[in-house]
């Protein structure tokens, strides 16, 4: 069975038609779905996206659920970029566990949302990640440096821009925020991509741009342009919420809104007792306080009220599928990412 066959079975179905009509009639507020098990929510969200072409934001209760959901959608919509927005911290509401890789992934999502695309974007995230402030859209535009093949390259200005935005010059780039210059070859690891870029010059003209692997220096692919974005945590001058980047007609799929709010409340209460002086390794660590790092919970709730929200409940165990199959004599279709997986 092909994915198109699955879509064709779902779209005329009574439940999908009812959901589609509810979306047409609802401008703001919540729509509640019951009985979705396994990957059904991801499949339904993907079909809705195909029909409506609206920016789709999926807010899961845990990081694990978010990654499962992302994998499901990637399998259902092959070739579509699925953006995962993490929190900046490895451990929930612990400012001392901030990680460059997570900051990088957040910058990638901001960059995608800040560009114009013919197809609406996907964002899969958690409530904690959405609660964090991000760089303001105006600041992001002013601090984003675009490089294109064929453009004139000003090395002096380039170095000045990178230095001003806390990039470090090194012999080889191995993590975001580093750059190197070797004759007519310039490597830079932007916060807008998970791999570094190599700029090849012919005199002062950009002759080529490649993405490459930092550990073996092998090229991954050629591109015609890329954006250099600074560390969005260090450059938070005018802070905004992620909601400001999301289109007003975006559709939210929320695993459990009330649970998310409870998690945020507990997290904010925990971090209220955080003492920055207790951090042993203070190199590159800075914490401006709760008010300048996270949105207040009451404001978070108000921000969500401006969008249509579909609540689809917690993730169910696969056992429920087999129970339904036995009791109701249903035909069950279970897609898998590999051909060797069997019932």
TAKASUL-V692859 format. One record per pair of residues at least 24 apart in sequence whose C-alpha atoms are under 10 Angstrom apart, sorted by sequence separation. I is the first residue (numbers start at 0). J is the second residue. D is the distance in whole Angstrom. If there is no record, write none. Layout:
BEGIN
i->I j->J d->D
i->I j->J d->D
END
This chain:
BEGIN
i->62 j->86 d->9
i->83 j->107 d->9
i->84 j->108 d->6
i->109 j->133 d->8
i->112 j->136 d->10
i->172 j->196 d->10
i->184 j->208 d->10
i->186 j->210 d->10
i->196 j->220 d->10
i->197 j->221 d->9
i->18 j->43 d->10
i->22 j->47 d->10
i->82 j->107 d->8
i->83 j->108 d->7
i->84 j->109 d->9
i->109 j->134 d->9
i->186 j->211 d->9
i->188 j->213 d->9
i->194 j->219 d->9
i->196 j->221 d->9
i->41 j->67 d->9
i->42 j->68 d->10
i->45 j->71 d->9
i->46 j->72 d->10
i->55 j->81 d->10
i->56 j->82 d->9
i->57 j->83 d->10
i->58 j->84 d->10
i->82 j->108 d->6
i->109 j->135 d->10
i->110 j->136 d->10
i->113 j->139 d->9
i->154 j->180 d->10
i->161 j->187 d->9
i->196 j->222 d->9
i->198 j->224 d->10
i->267 j->293 d->9
i->41 j->68 d->6
i->45 j->72 d->7
i->49 j->76 d->9
i->56 j->83 d->10
i->81 j->108 d->10
i->82 j->109 d->10
i->106 j->133 d->9
i->109 j->136 d->9
i->113 j->140 d->8
i->186 j->213 d->10
i->267 j->294 d->10
i->15 j->43 d->8
i->19 j->47 d->8
i->23 j->51 d->10
i->40 j->68 d->8
i->41 j->69 d->8
i->44 j->72 d->8
i->45 j->73 d->9
i->48 j->76 d->10
i->56 j->84 d->10
i->105 j->133 d->9
i->106 j->134 d->9
i->161 j->189 d->10
i->196 j->224 d->10
i->267 j->295 d->9
i->18 j->47 d->9
i->22 j->51 d->10
i->38 j->67 d->9
i->41 j->70 d->9
i->42 j->71 d->8
i->43 j->72 d->10
i->46 j->75 d->9
i->82 j->111 d->8
i->110 j->139 d->8
i->196 j->225 d->8
i->267 j->296 d->9
i->38 j->68 d->8
i->41 j->71 d->6
i->42 j->72 d->7
i->45 j->75 d->7
i->46 j->76 d->9
i->82 j->112 d->10
i->109 j->139 d->9
i->110 j->140 d->9
i->196 j->226 d->10
i->15 j->46 d->9
i->19 j->50 d->9
i->37 j->68 d->10
i->40 j->71 d->9
i->41 j->72 d->6
i->45 j->76 d->7
i->80 j->111 d->10
i->154 j->185 d->10
i->196 j->227 d->10
i->264 j->295 d->9
i->15 j->47 d->8
i->19 j->51 d->9
i->38 j->70 d->10
i->39 j->71 d->9
i->40 j->72 d->10
i->41 j->73 d->10
i->42 j->74 d->10
i->263 j->295 d->10
i->264 j->296 d->7
i->9 j->42 d->9
i->10 j->43 d->9
i->38 j->71 d->7
i->41 j->74 d->10
i->42 j->75 d->7
i->106 j->139 d->10
i->110 j->143 d->9
i->192 j->225 d->9
i->263 j->296 d->7
i->9 j->43 d->8
i->37 j->71 d->10
i->38 j->72 d->9
i->41 j->75 d->8
i->42 j->76 d->9
i->191 j->225 d->9
i->192 j->226 d->9
i->92 j->127 d->8
i->191 j->226 d->7
i->192 j->227 d->9
i->261 j->296 d->10
i->6 j->42 d->9
i->10 j->46 d->8
i->91 j->127 d->8
i->92 j->128 d->10
i->189 j->225 d->9
i->190 j->226 d->9
i->191 j->227 d->6
i->192 j->228 d->9
i->260 j->296 d->8
i->263 j->299 d->10
i->5 j->42 d->9
i->6 j->43 d->9
i->9 j->46 d->8
i->10 j->47 d->9
i->91 j->128 d->10
i->189 j->226 d->7
i->190 j->227 d->7
i->191 j->228 d->6
i->260 j->297 d->10
i->82 j->120 d->8
i->83 j->121 d->8
i->84 j->122 d->7
i->85 j->123 d->9
i->86 j->124 d->8
i->189 j->227 d->5
i->190 j->228 d->5
i->191 j->229 d->8
i->6 j->45 d->9
i->7 j->46 d->10
i->79 j->118 d->9
i->81 j->120 d->8
i->82 j->121 d->6
i->83 j->122 d->6
i->84 j->123 d->6
i->85 j->124 d->6
i->86 j->125 d->8
i->88 j->127 d->10
i->173 j->212 d->9
i->174 j->213 d->8
i->188 j->227 d->8
i->189 j->228 d->6
i->190 j->229 d->6
i->191 j->230 d->9
i->260 j->299 d->9
i->2 j->42 d->10
i->6 j->46 d->7
i->10 j->50 d->9
i->80 j->120 d->8
i->81 j->121 d->5
i->82 j->122 d->5
i->83 j->123 d->5
i->84 j->124 d->5
i->85 j->125 d->7
i->86 j->126 d->9
i->87 j->127 d->9
i->88 j->128 d->9
i->172 j->212 d->10
i->173 j->213 d->5
i->187 j->227 d->8
i->188 j->228 d->9
i->189 j->229 d->7
i->190 j->230 d->6
i->191 j->231 d->10
i->260 j->300 d->8
i->5 j->46 d->10
i->6 j->47 d->10
i->79 j->120 d->9
i->80 j->121 d->7
i->81 j->122 d->6
i->82 j->123 d->6
i->83 j->124 d->6
i->84 j->125 d->8
i->85 j->126 d->10
i->86 j->127 d->6
i->87 j->128 d->7
i->172 j->213 d->7
i->173 j->214 d->7
i->188 j->229 d->10
i->189 j->230 d->9
i->190 j->231 d->8
i->79 j->121 d->9
i->80 j->122 d->9
i->81 j->123 d->7
i->82 j->124 d->9
i->83 j->125 d->9
i->85 j->127 d->8
i->86 j->128 d->4
i->171 j->213 d->8
i->172 j->214 d->9
i->6 j->49 d->10
i->85 j->128 d->5
i->86 j->129 d->8
i->171 j->214 d->10
i->173 j->216 d->10
i->84 j->128 d->7
i->85 j->129 d->8
i->86 j->130 d->9
i->87 j->131 d->8
i->172 j->216 d->10
i->256 j->300 d->10
i->84 j->129 d->8
i->86 j->131 d->7
i->144 j->189 d->10
i->171 j->216 d->9
i->85 j->131 d->10
i->152 j->198 d->10
i->256 j->303 d->10
i->143 j->191 d->10
i->152 j->200 d->8
i->72 j->121 d->9
i->151 j->200 d->9
i->152 j->201 d->10
i->154 j->203 d->8
i->148 j->198 d->9
i->151 j->201 d->10
i->152 j->202 d->9
i->153 j->203 d->7
i->233 j->283 d->10
i->72 j->123 d->10
i->147 j->198 d->10
i->148 j->199 d->9
i->149 j->200 d->10
i->151 j->202 d->9
i->152 j->203 d->5
i->153 j->204 d->9
i->176 j->227 d->10
i->69 j->121 d->9
i->146 j->198 d->9
i->148 j->200 d->9
i->149 j->201 d->10
i->151 j->203 d->6
i->152 j->204 d->6
i->176 j->228 d->9
i->233 j->285 d->9
i->251 j->303 d->9
i->256 j->308 d->9
i->69 j->122 d->9
i->150 j->203 d->9
i->151 j->204 d->5
i->152 j->205 d->6
i->175 j->228 d->10
i->176 j->229 d->7
i->232 j->285 d->10
i->238 j->291 d->8
i->240 j->293 d->9
i->256 j->309 d->10
i->257 j->310 d->10
i->69 j->123 d->7
i->149 j->203 d->10
i->150 j->204 d->6
i->151 j->205 d->6
i->175 j->229 d->9
i->176 j->230 d->7
i->238 j->292 d->9
i->240 j->294 d->7
i->254 j->308 d->10
i->255 j->309 d->10
i->256 j->310 d->7
i->258 j->312 d->10
i->68 j->123 d->8
i->69 j->124 d->9
i->149 j->204 d->6
i->150 j->205 d->6
i->151 j->206 d->10
i->175 j->230 d->8
i->239 j->294 d->9
i->251 j->306 d->7
i->252 j->307 d->9
i->253 j->308 d->7
i->254 j->309 d->8
i->255 j->310 d->6
i->256 j->311 d->9
i->258 j->313 d->10
i->68 j->124 d->10
i->148 j->204 d->8
i->149 j->205 d->5
i->150 j->206 d->8
i->235 j->291 d->9
i->249 j->305 d->10
i->250 j->306 d->7
i->251 j->307 d->6
i->252 j->308 d->6
i->253 j->309 d->6
i->254 j->310 d->6
i->255 j->311 d->7
i->256 j->312 d->9
i->65 j->122 d->10
i->66 j->123 d->8
i->147 j->204 d->10
i->148 j->205 d->5
i->149 j->206 d->6
i->235 j->292 d->9
i->242 j->299 d->9
i->248 j->305 d->9
i->249 j->306 d->7
i->250 j->307 d->6
i->251 j->308 d->5
i->252 j->309 d->5
i->253 j->310 d->5
i->254 j->311 d->5
i->255 j->312 d->5
i->54 j->112 d->10
i->65 j->123 d->6
i->66 j->124 d->9
i->147 j->205 d->7
i->148 j->206 d->6
i->149 j->207 d->8
i->247 j->305 d->8
i->248 j->306 d->7
i->249 j->307 d->7
i->250 j->308 d->6
i->251 j->309 d->6
i->252 j->310 d->6
i->253 j->311 d->6
i->254 j->312 d->5
i->255 j->313 d->6
i->64 j->123 d->10
i->65 j->124 d->6
i->146 j->205 d->8
i->147 j->206 d->9
i->148 j->207 d->6
i->240 j->299 d->9
i->243 j->302 d->9
i->247 j->306 d->7
i->248 j->307 d->8
i->249 j->308 d->9
i->250 j->309 d->8
i->251 j->310 d->8
i->252 j->311 d->7
i->253 j->312 d->8
i->254 j->313 d->6
i->255 j->314 d->10
i->64 j->124 d->9
i->65 j->125 d->7
i->147 j->207 d->8
i->148 j->208 d->7
i->232 j->292 d->9
i->242 j->302 d->7
i->246 j->306 d->9
i->247 j->307 d->9
i->252 j->312 d->10
i->253 j->313 d->9
i->254 j->314 d->8
i->62 j->123 d->10
i->64 j->125 d->9
i->147 j->208 d->8
i->241 j->302 d->10
i->242 j->303 d->8
i->245 j->306 d->10
i->62 j->124 d->8
i->63 j->125 d->10
i->146 j->208 d->9
i->240 j->302 d->9
i->61 j->124 d->9
i->62 j->125 d->7
i->166 j->229 d->8
i->242 j->305 d->10
i->54 j->118 d->8
i->55 j->119 d->8
i->56 j->120 d->8
i->57 j->121 d->8
i->58 j->122 d->8
i->59 j->123 d->8
i->60 j->124 d->9
i->61 j->125 d->6
i->62 j->126 d->10
i->164 j->228 d->9
i->165 j->229 d->8
i->166 j->230 d->9
i->242 j->306 d->10
i->52 j->117 d->10
i->53 j->118 d->8
i->54 j->119 d->5
i->55 j->120 d->6
i->56 j->121 d->6
i->57 j->122 d->6
i->58 j->123 d->6
i->59 j->124 d->6
i->60 j->125 d->6
i->61 j->126 d->9
i->62 j->127 d->10
i->164 j->229 d->6
i->165 j->230 d->8
i->52 j->118 d->7
i->53 j->119 d->5
i->54 j->120 d->5
i->55 j->121 d->5
i->56 j->122 d->5
i->57 j->123 d->5
i->58 j->124 d->5
i->59 j->125 d->5
i->60 j->126 d->7
i->61 j->127 d->9
i->62 j->128 d->10
i->161 j->227 d->9
i->163 j->229 d->9
i->164 j->230 d->8
i->52 j->119 d->6
i->53 j->120 d->8
i->54 j->121 d->6
i->55 j->122 d->6
i->56 j->123 d->6
i->57 j->124 d->6
i->58 j->125 d->5
i->59 j->126 d->7
i->60 j->127 d->9
i->160 j->227 d->10
i->161 j->228 d->9
i->164 j->231 d->10
i->51 j->119 d->9
i->52 j->120 d->9
i->53 j->121 d->9
i->54 j->122 d->8
i->55 j->123 d->8
i->56 j->124 d->8
i->57 j->125 d->8
i->58 j->126 d->6
i->59 j->127 d->10
i->161 j->229 d->8
i->165 j->233 d->9
i->6 j->75 d->10
i->49 j->118 d->10
i->56 j->125 d->10
i->57 j->126 d->10
i->58 j->127 d->10
i->160 j->229 d->10
i->164 j->233 d->9
i->165 j->234 d->9
i->5 j->75 d->10
i->48 j->118 d->10
i->49 j->119 d->10
i->58 j->128 d->9
i->164 j->234 d->8
i->48 j->119 d->8
i->58 j->129 d->9
i->103 j->174 d->10
i->2 j->74 d->9
i->3 j->75 d->9
i->48 j->120 d->10
i->103 j->175 d->7
i->2 j->75 d->7
i->48 j->121 d->9
i->102 j->175 d->9
i->103 j->176 d->9
i->2 j->76 d->9
i->100 j->174 d->8
i->148 j->222 d->8
i->149 j->223 d->9
i->150 j->224 d->10
i->99 j->174 d->8
i->100 j->175 d->8
i->147 j->222 d->9
i->148 j->223 d->5
i->149 j->224 d->10
i->45 j->121 d->10
i->99 j->175 d->7
i->147 j->223 d->6
i->148 j->224 d->6
i->99 j->176 d->9
i->146 j->223 d->9
i->147 j->224 d->4
i->148 j->225 d->9
i->146 j->224 d->5
i->147 j->225 d->7
i->145 j->224 d->7
i->146 j->225 d->6
i->147 j->226 d->9
i->110 j->190 d->9
i->111 j->191 d->9
i->145 j->225 d->6
i->146 j->226 d->6
i->110 j->191 d->7
i->144 j->225 d->8
i->145 j->226 d->5
i->146 j->227 d->8
i->107 j->189 d->9
i->109 j->191 d->8
i->110 j->192 d->9
i->144 j->226 d->6
i->145 j->227 d->6
i->106 j->189 d->9
i->107 j->190 d->7
i->108 j->191 d->8
i->143 j->226 d->6
i->144 j->227 d->5
i->145 j->228 d->9
i->106 j->190 d->6
i->107 j->191 d->4
i->108 j->192 d->10
i->143 j->227 d->6
i->144 j->228 d->7
i->103 j->188 d->10
i->105 j->190 d->9
i->106 j->191 d->5
i->107 j->192 d->6
i->142 j->227 d->8
i->143 j->228 d->5
i->144 j->229 d->9
i->103 j->189 d->8
i->104 j->190 d->8
i->105 j->191 d->8
i->106 j->192 d->8
i->107 j->193 d->8
i->142 j->228 d->7
i->143 j->229 d->7
i->103 j->190 d->5
i->104 j->191 d->7
i->141 j->228 d->10
i->142 j->229 d->7
i->102 j->190 d->8
i->103 j->191 d->6
i->104 j->192 d->8
i->140 j->228 d->9
i->101 j->190 d->10
i->102 j->191 d->10
i->103 j->192 d->7
i->104 j->193 d->7
i->139 j->228 d->8
i->142 j->231 d->10
i->100 j->190 d->9
i->103 j->193 d->7
i->139 j->229 d->9
i->99 j->190 d->9
i->139 j->231 d->8
i->142 j->234 d->9
i->100 j->193 d->8
i->138 j->231 d->10
i->139 j->234 d->9
i->134 j->230 d->9
i->135 j->231 d->9
i->138 j->234 d->8
i->139 j->235 d->9
i->134 j->231 d->6
i->138 j->235 d->8
i->133 j->231 d->7
i->134 j->232 d->7
i->138 j->236 d->8
i->139 j->237 d->10
i->132 j->231 d->10
i->133 j->232 d->7
i->134 j->233 d->9
i->135 j->234 d->9
i->138 j->237 d->7
i->132 j->232 d->9
i->134 j->234 d->7
i->135 j->235 d->7
i->137 j->237 d->8
i->138 j->238 d->9
i->131 j->232 d->10
i->133 j->234 d->9
i->134 j->235 d->5
i->135 j->236 d->8
i->136 j->237 d->9
i->133 j->235 d->7
i->134 j->236 d->7
i->135 j->237 d->5
i->136 j->238 d->9
i->132 j->235 d->8
i->133 j->236 d->10
i->134 j->237 d->6
i->135 j->238 d->5
i->136 j->239 d->8
i->133 j->237 d->9
i->134 j->238 d->5
i->135 j->239 d->5
i->136 j->240 d->10
i->132 j->237 d->10
i->133 j->238 d->6
i->134 j->239 d->6
i->135 j->240 d->8
i->136 j->241 d->10
i->132 j->238 d->6
i->133 j->239 d->5
i->134 j->240 d->8
i->135 j->241 d->9
i->131 j->238 d->10
i->132 j->239 d->6
i->133 j->240 d->6
i->134 j->241 d->9
i->136 j->243 d->8
i->131 j->239 d->9
i->132 j->240 d->5
i->133 j->241 d->6
i->135 j->243 d->9
i->136 j->244 d->7
i->131 j->240 d->7
i->132 j->241 d->7
i->133 j->242 d->10
i->135 j->244 d->9
i->130 j->240 d->7
i->131 j->241 d->8
i->132 j->242 d->10
i->133 j->243 d->10
i->129 j->240 d->8
i->130 j->241 d->8
i->133 j->244 d->10
i->129 j->241 d->6
i->130 j->242 d->9
i->128 j->241 d->9
i->129 j->242 d->8
i->110 j->226 d->8
i->110 j->227 d->10
i->110 j->228 d->8
i->107 j->226 d->10
i->109 j->228 d->10
i->107 j->228 d->9
i->106 j->228 d->7
i->109 j->231 d->9
i->106 j->229 d->8
i->122 j->245 d->10
i->106 j->230 d->8
i->103 j->228 d->9
i->105 j->230 d->10
i->106 j->231 d->6
i->120 j->245 d->9
i->103 j->229 d->9
i->105 j->231 d->8
i->106 j->232 d->9
i->120 j->246 d->10
i->103 j->230 d->7
i->105 j->232 d->9
i->119 j->246 d->9
i->126 j->253 d->9
i->102 j->230 d->7
i->103 j->231 d->8
i->121 j->249 d->10
i->123 j->251 d->10
i->125 j->253 d->9
i->102 j->231 d->7
i->103 j->232 d->10
i->112 j->241 d->10
i->120 j->249 d->9
i->121 j->250 d->10
i->122 j->251 d->9
i->123 j->252 d->9
i->124 j->253 d->10
i->125 j->254 d->10
i->126 j->255 d->10
i->102 j->232 d->7
i->119 j->249 d->9
i->126 j->256 d->9
i->99 j->230 d->8
i->102 j->233 d->10
i->113 j->244 d->7
i->109 j->241 d->8
i->112 j->244 d->6
i->113 j->245 d->9
i->126 j->258 d->10
i->127 j->259 d->8
i->99 j->232 d->9
i->108 j->241 d->10
i->111 j->244 d->10
i->112 j->245 d->7
i->126 j->259 d->6
i->127 j->260 d->9
i->130 j->263 d->8
i->110 j->244 d->10
i->112 j->246 d->9
i->125 j->259 d->8
i->126 j->260 d->8
i->97 j->232 d->10
i->109 j->244 d->7
i->127 j->262 d->8
i->108 j->244 d->10
i->109 j->245 d->10
i->126 j->262 d->8
i->127 j->263 d->6
i->126 j->263 d->7
i->127 j->266 d->8
i->127 j->267 d->10
i->87 j->232 d->9
i->84 j->241 d->10
i->131 j->289 d->10
i->132 j->290 d->10
i->132 j->291 d->7
i->133 j->292 d->9
i->131 j->291 d->9
i->132 j->292 d->6
i->133 j->293 d->9
i->131 j->292 d->6
i->132 j->293 d->6
i->130 j->292 d->9
i->131 j->293 d->4
i->132 j->294 d->7
i->130 j->293 d->5
i->131 j->294 d->6
i->129 j->293 d->9
i->130 j->294 d->5
i->131 j->295 d->10
i->128 j->293 d->9
i->129 j->294 d->9
i->130 j->295 d->8
i->127 j->293 d->9
i->130 j->296 d->8
i->127 j->294 d->10
i->130 j->298 d->10
i->130 j->299 d->7
i->129 j->299 d->9
i->91 j->262 d->10
i->92 j->263 d->9
i->91 j->263 d->10
i->92 j->265 d->9
i->93 j->266 d->9
i->126 j->299 d->9
i->92 j->266 d->6
i->91 j->266 d->7
i->92 j->267 d->7
i->91 j->267 d->10
i->92 j->268 d->9
i->93 j->269 d->9
i->94 j->270 d->8
i->92 j->269 d->7
i->93 j->270 d->7
i->91 j->269 d->10
i->92 j->270 d->6
i->95 j->273 d->9
i->91 j->270 d->9
i->92 j->271 d->10
i->94 j->273 d->8
i->95 j->274 d->10
i->93 j->273 d->8
i->94 j->274 d->10
i->95 j->275 d->8
i->92 j->273 d->9
i->94 j->275 d->9
i->95 j->277 d->9
i->96 j->278 d->10
i->95 j->278 d->7
i->94 j->278 d->9
i->95 j->279 d->9
i->95 j->280 d->9
i->95 j->281 d->9
i->97 j->284 d->8
i->96 j->284 d->9
i->97 j->285 d->10
i->56 j->245 d->9
i->65 j->254 d->10
i->95 j->284 d->7
i->55 j->245 d->9
i->64 j->254 d->9
i->94 j->284 d->9
i->95 j->285 d->8
i->54 j->245 d->8
i->55 j->246 d->10
i->94 j->285 d->8
i->95 j->286 d->8
i->54 j->246 d->7
i->94 j->286 d->7
i->53 j->246 d->9
i->54 j->247 d->9
i->55 j->248 d->9
i->56 j->249 d->7
i->57 j->250 d->8
i->58 j->251 d->7
i->59 j->252 d->8
i->60 j->253 d->8
i->61 j->254 d->10
i->94 j->287 d->10
i->53 j->247 d->10
i->54 j->248 d->7
i->55 j->249 d->6
i->56 j->250 d->6
i->57 j->251 d->6
i->58 j->252 d->6
i->59 j->253 d->6
i->60 j->254 d->6
i->94 j->288 d->9
i->53 j->248 d->7
i->54 j->249 d->5
i->55 j->250 d->5
i->56 j->251 d->5
i->57 j->252 d->5
i->58 j->253 d->5
i->59 j->254 d->5
i->60 j->255 d->7
i->94 j->289 d->10
i->53 j->249 d->6
i->54 j->250 d->6
i->55 j->251 d->6
i->56 j->252 d->6
i->57 j->253 d->6
i->58 j->254 d->6
i->59 j->255 d->7
i->60 j->256 d->8
i->52 j->249 d->9
i->53 j->250 d->6
i->54 j->251 d->8
i->55 j->252 d->7
i->56 j->253 d->8
i->57 j->254 d->8
i->58 j->255 d->8
i->59 j->256 d->9
i->60 j->257 d->10
i->92 j->289 d->10
i->52 j->250 d->10
i->53 j->251 d->10
i->58 j->256 d->8
i->60 j->258 d->7
i->61 j->259 d->9
i->94 j->292 d->9
i->51 j->250 d->10
i->59 j->258 d->10
i->60 j->259 d->6
i->59 j->259 d->8
i->60 j->260 d->10
i->58 j->259 d->9
i->61 j->262 d->10
i->92 j->293 d->10
i->48 j->250 d->9
i->60 j->262 d->9
i->47 j->250 d->10
i->44 j->250 d->9
i->44 j->251 d->10
i->44 j->252 d->8
i->41 j->252 d->9
i->40 j->252 d->9
i->40 j->254 d->9
i->26 j->247 d->10
i->27 j->248 d->9
i->31 j->252 d->10
i->26 j->248 d->8
i->29 j->251 d->9
i->30 j->252 d->9
i->31 j->253 d->10
i->27 j->250 d->10
i->29 j->252 d->10
i->30 j->253 d->10
i->26 j->250 d->10
i->29 j->253 d->9
i->29 j->256 d->10
i->22 j->250 d->9
i->68 j->314 d->10
i->67 j->314 d->10
i->64 j->313 d->9
i->64 j->314 d->8
i->57 j->308 d->10
i->56 j->308 d->9
i->57 j->309 d->9
i->58 j->310 d->10
i->60 j->312 d->10
i->57 j->310 d->10
i->59 j->312 d->10
i->60 j->313 d->8
i->59 j->313 d->9
i->60 j->314 d->9
i->59 j->314 d->9
i->75 j->334 d->9
i->74 j->334 d->9
i->74 j->335 d->8
i->75 j->336 d->10
i->74 j->336 d->7
i->71 j->334 d->9
i->73 j->336 d->10
i->71 j->335 d->9
i->44 j->309 d->10
i->71 j->336 d->9
i->70 j->336 d->9
i->40 j->310 d->10
i->41 j->311 d->10
i->40 j->311 d->7
i->39 j->311 d->10
i->40 j->312 d->9
i->29 j->303 d->10
i->40 j->314 d->9
i->28 j->303 d->9
i->29 j->304 d->9
i->36 j->311 d->9
i->39 j->314 d->10
i->27 j->303 d->9
i->28 j->304 d->6
i->35 j->311 d->7
i->36 j->312 d->9
i->38 j->314 d->9
i->27 j->304 d->7
i->28 j->305 d->8
i->29 j->306 d->9
i->30 j->307 d->8
i->31 j->308 d->8
i->32 j->309 d->7
i->33 j->310 d->9
i->34 j->311 d->8
i->35 j->312 d->8
i->36 j->313 d->9
i->37 j->314 d->7
i->38 j->315 d->9
i->27 j->305 d->6
i->28 j->306 d->7
i->29 j->307 d->6
i->30 j->308 d->6
i->31 j->309 d->6
i->32 j->310 d->6
i->33 j->311 d->6
i->34 j->312 d->8
i->35 j->313 d->9
i->36 j->314 d->7
i->37 j->315 d->6
i->26 j->305 d->9
i->27 j->306 d->5
i->28 j->307 d->5
i->29 j->308 d->5
i->30 j->309 d->5
i->31 j->310 d->5
i->32 j->311 d->5
i->33 j->312 d->7
i->35 j->314 d->8
i->36 j->315 d->5
i->37 j->316 d->7
i->38 j->317 d->9
i->26 j->306 d->7
i->27 j->307 d->4
i->28 j->308 d->6
i->29 j->309 d->6
i->30 j->310 d->6
i->31 j->311 d->6
i->32 j->312 d->7
i->33 j->313 d->10
i->35 j->315 d->8
i->36 j->316 d->7
i->37 j->317 d->6
i->25 j->306 d->10
i->26 j->307 d->6
i->27 j->308 d->7
i->28 j->309 d->9
i->29 j->310 d->7
i->30 j->311 d->9
i->31 j->312 d->8
i->34 j->315 d->9
i->36 j->317 d->7
i->37 j->318 d->9
i->25 j->307 d->7
i->26 j->308 d->10
i->36 j->318 d->9
i->37 j->319 d->8
i->25 j->308 d->10
i->36 j->319 d->7
i->37 j->320 d->8
i->35 j->319 d->10
i->36 j->320 d->7
i->22 j->307 d->8
i->34 j->319 d->10
i->35 j->320 d->10
i->22 j->308 d->10
i->22 j->309 d->9
i->18 j->309 d->10
i->39 j->333 d->10
i->38 j->333 d->9
i->37 j->333 d->9
i->38 j->334 d->9
i->5 j->332 d->9
i->5 j->334 d->10
i->0 j->332 d->9
i->2 j->334 d->9
i->1 j->334 d->10
i->0 j->334 d->9
END
